[in-house]
């Protein structure tokens, strides 16, 4: 073989190898409205049987640079799901090329901490919001019943900021992120109930945390609860997954309950009541429970919502006293002989440039519409 022929053969071989490591996907928006930062989730097998967990560089047919995050969510050593966010027009289909030979080198837009500021105070963050969980951690006389606290960012402060927020008084106005939910001893955002009243970990119970995934596109936290006792005398174990996505201000929540000692009553999720709200919405046909208004001593207005699948709706409820919540009760989907529930928990700060109280209703209706019409991903 001549030297020229040898060089050409090497070039062809390299090009063939590079092409073999580039996977082409088609993503389709089934809705007749645009979806900025559309969440695109697919099985890892679409990227090949041996794809490794990590973040890879991608590009769309309209020129967007895309981080493709491949996760091992069940921690069995093999990738099981990938996720990316990109802008999609109404009913638009785009090609996305994923370069499995090229790691993503762009910014991270999602983060998870098993402890933040306080031991066991877990936090999730995206570039537009942050949230802290009262599970393992709770102050004295505070019910640690898996309610979320919320931190909002103004448009000019978007980006990951948990490190910068460590030394800031976030209860007051500041340029990084502001605590805009007065939780008190209420259910905050997304506190659960089983029957009447929220389940609490008893003397023999326990919360444990595990990182599900951590950026650049999605961050997740798994909470396992043993000995979840209810006021009616029931006892349950639970596995709960919480996920956040780049560019978004909600938490995807999935609850799976194992019954140890049953009690009567449905599983429900709540939002803290806000006195004299500017906006309230309870729409079982759309799958929305939402409230927004001014809390005493809070900068800006606070918006809270539970978004659910309409076919899972059972009834509304109101809890008073310390729980202080509007509730929605849901029916389960059976999963491996256990009861499973799914919802989105949305926090909206009036100063964040996402939705004011006038636009809150439209914002959460749009979010639940996207929840129930996911982007289609195919090879």
BELPEZI-V994645 format. One record per helix or strand of 3 or more residues. SS is the DSSP state (H for helix, E for strand). FROM is the first residue (numbers start at 1). TO is the last residue. If there is no record, write none. Layout:
ss=(SS SS)
from=(FROM FROM)
to=(TO TO)
//
This chain:
ss=(H E E H E E E E E E E E H H E E E E E E E E E H E E E E H E)
from=(3 22 35 44 54 65 81 93 110 122 129 147 155 162 189 200 218 235 250 267 279 288 302 310 313 325 333 338 360 376)
to=(20 28 43 47 60 71 88 103 113 126 134 152 157 165 194 214 229 245 261 272 283 293 308 312 319 330 335 349 371 378)
//
